[in-house]
Amino acid sequence: MSERPSLDPQAPVLFAAEDLQKEYRTGGETVRVLKGVYLTVRQGEMVAIVGASGVGKSTLLHLLGALDRPTAGRILFRGEDLYARSDLELARFRRTEVGFVFQLYNLLAEFSALENAMLPALIQRRPPAEARELALAALREVGLTERHAHRPGELSGGEQQRVALARALAGRPAVILADEPTGNLDAKTSESIFELLGRLQAWQGMTFVVATHNLELARRADRVIRLVDGRAVAE
């Protein structure tokens, strides 16, 4: 993996989770997934979230990305209470500040790689020509310029995940939240995806929060946070 510069300890705090709790009701029973998580993510940092299956890694990412609301506690984004915002403001936050990458890629099968990558910019209501340029630049950053006209079914799993990453990048978000981005990939391809994340962090100053079950890859991040019994423990 390419060498990354040391994180500036004075870099601004992007996210701060304080006593974050989340519970669900299933079959008349209450399941407490997060039981008081404290977490900070600085601008330009890569933080890996690890833990056993079902411990709440995806739940934590969903709360950071405003895909779900916490039961208790709060998340500060650039010092402001994220969930004090209205639903409309949270939707704008998701469109402009966060890029999402999922294990199953979530690409539209009938769209080309370029068209998939254009979606965030189009949702932000950027002009189509600008959305195309942003998407092409993002595909170039992930090494898929020559595959821009291919549909997902014509791409390998690793290439599809690179398209998903390009889609996240194209909206020029403040942070990318990646939920098991290598979970569907073989070891060699997983390695290449993590190398790509490291290069983007180094070259573009991107901020990443990555949930992964792969501890070996996770330790390439600036920090590893393990979720244990609903709480965060720094490694």
N, C-alpha and C positions, 0 to 999 in steps of 0.2 A: 504494500500500500504506500502511496506517495506520502512524504513527510508533511505533517501539518504543523503550522505555527502554534506555539503555546497560547492558550486562551488568555486574554487580558483579564486579570482578576477584578479590574475596575470597569469592565464592560457593563452597560446598563442591564438591569434585570428586566427580562421580557415577560416572563410568567412567574407568579408567586402563588402557590397553593397553600392555604392556611386551614388546618383542621378539616380537610376535605372528606366528606362522608357521602356514601351512596348506598341506598338499599332498594330492593325490589320486592314486590309482592308476587308470589307464585303459589298458586293452589291454596290460597288462604294462609300461606306462611311467609314471614318476612325474612329475606336473605340479606344480610349486611355484607356488602362486597368491600367497600372502602370504609375504614373505621377511624379515620383521622390522619390523612396524608398531608405532610408538609414537604414542599418541593419548590425549588427555584430553578429557573432556566435563564441563563444570560444570553444576550444577543451574540450571535456568532458561535454558540456552543453546540456540541452534539452530546445529548444525554440519551443513554440507553436504559430502557425499563425492562427488567427481567423478572422472572418468577414462574412458579408452577402454573400449569394450565388452569384457568378459572379463577386465578387469584385477583384479577381486576386490571390487567394491563390495558386491555381494549377500553374498559370503562373509564380509566384515567384519561386516555387519549380523547375519548368522546367528550369528556367534560372540558378538557383544555381547548378542544375545537368547537365548543358550543353546540355539539350535536345532541347533548342531553344536559339536564340540570342537576346539580348536586342536591342531596337531601339536606345537607347542612355544611357549614364552612363556606369558604369563598375562594375565588380565583381573581387575583389582580393581574391585569394585562397593562403593562407600562404604567403601573401604579394606580390604575383605576379598577374598581370592582366590575368585573366582566358581567356578572349576572344582575347588576343593577340596571343594565340596559334593557330597552324594550325588545320585543320579539323582532321588530323591524330592524333595530340596530344590531341585534345578534346575527340576523341574516346578512346584513352588510359586512359584519365582522368576518363571517365565514367566507364571503365572496372575495374580500380584499386582503385579509390578513393571514389566512391559513390555506396551505395546500395539503391535500390528503392523498396518501398512498396506501392502498389496501393489499392484503395478501392475494386476493382473487382478481386483482388488476381493475375490474369494473370498467372495462372499455366497452364502447358501443360497437357491436360486431359489424354493423353496416357502414361504419365510418372508417376512413383511412386513418393512419397514424397522425397525419397532419390535422385532419378534422377533429380527431379526439383531443389533440393537444390544444386546439384553438378554443375549446369549450369554455374554460374559465374566463378568458379575455372577452368572449362574446357575452357571457353571463354578466360580466362587469359593464356591458354595453359599450365596449370599445368598438370603433369602426372595423368592419371586416378586414380591411387591408392591414390595419395595425395588429389585429388579432393574428392574422396569418404570419406577419413578421415576427411577432413574439413567439408564436408556436415554432416557426422554423429555427429561431435562435435557440429555443429550448431543446429541440431535437438535435441540433448541432452540439449542444452542451453534453448530451447523453450519448453522442456518437451514432445517431440514427438518421442523419441527413439523407442518405441514399435509400432509405426504406420509408420515406415519408408518405409515399403513395400506396403502401401496402395496408391491407386490412388486418385486424388482429389474428384472424384465422390463418394468415400467411406468415405469421411471425412466430418465433420460438417463445418459450415462457420467459426467458431472460429479456428478449426484445420487447415483449409486451409490458414487462415491468418497467423497462426503460421508457416506453411510451407513457405509462402511468406517471412516472417521475417527471417527464417532460411536461405533461398536462399540469402537474402540480406547480412546476416552475414557471409556466407561461403566464400565470396570473401575477407574478412577481410578489409573492406573499412575504410576510415577515418571518414565518416559521413553517416548516413542513413537518407534519405528523405522519409517521409511517408505522402502520400496524402490521407486524410480521411481514415485512417486504420481501423476505427471502424464504418464507414458509413453504412455498410451492416449488422451490427451485433446488437443483442439485448443488453439491458442495462447491464445485468450481464456479458455477454461475452466481451462487450466493456471495462468494468471495468478490467477484467482479462488481456486483451491485454495491457492496459495502465500500469497495475502493472508489467507486463513482461518487458515493455520498461524501467520502473524505475529500475528494478532489473539489467537489462543489463547495464544501465548507471552506476549504483553503482558498480557492480561487474567487469565489463569489461572496464569501462571508456569510453563507447561509446558516440558519439555525435549524437544527433537527432534534426532534424527540422521537426515538425509535423504540417501539416495543418488539422484543424478540425473545425466542426461546434459546437462541444460539449464544451461549455465554462467551465462546471463543471470539466470535465476531463482535459481540457487545463490548468487550474489553478494548476495542479499538476506538471507542468513543472517548470524549473528554472525561466523562463520569458515568459510572454504572450505578443505578438505583434498583435495589431489589425490593419487590413487594412481598411482604411476609405477614400473613394473618391480617390483611387489610391495611397495613402500614408500610411506609417507605423507610428502607434502611440503606444508607450509603455504603458502597463497597470501597 
